[in-house]
């Protein structure tokens, strides 16, 4: 049974890695990023929830007096 020739594996893996690195660098360099990112302030607005305007109470069965 013939042996697998692995003498070219190193150069193949190395060239593939360099090519992928170069392609990723080109892909990333084509993206536009803002030069000076600014902080956006978000104002907290109070929203009226329907359950806040009503008086509600949750009764636990264990806190009720025994019947």
C-alpha positions, -999 to 999 in steps of 0.1 A, spaced: 0 0 0 16 34 -10 25 59 16 7 93 17 30 120 5 29 148 31 59 168 19 37 195 4 13 199 33 34 226 51 35 249 21 -1 243 13 -13 251 49 10 281 51 -1 296 18 -37 290 27 -33 307 60 -16 337 45 -42 340 18 -71 338 43 -54 365 65 -49 388 35 -85 383 24 -99 391 58 -77 422 61 -91 434 27 -126 427 38 -122 445 71 -104 475 56 -133 480 32 -158 486 61 -165 522 72 -162 529 109 -170 562 125 -139 582 134 -152 598 166 -180 578 181 -203 600 201 -222 589 231 -260 591 226 -279 602 257 -312 584 262 -337 603 283 -357 582 307 -393 587 301 -418 576 326 -445 554 310 -478 550 327 -486 514 333 -522 505 338 -513 486 370 -496 516 386 -528 536 386 -548 510 404 -545 498 439 -536 461 437 -526 437 463 -517 400 460 -530 379 488 -509 349 497 -530 319 508 -507 314 537 -512 349 550 -551 347 551 -567 340 584 -578 304 588 -614 297 581 
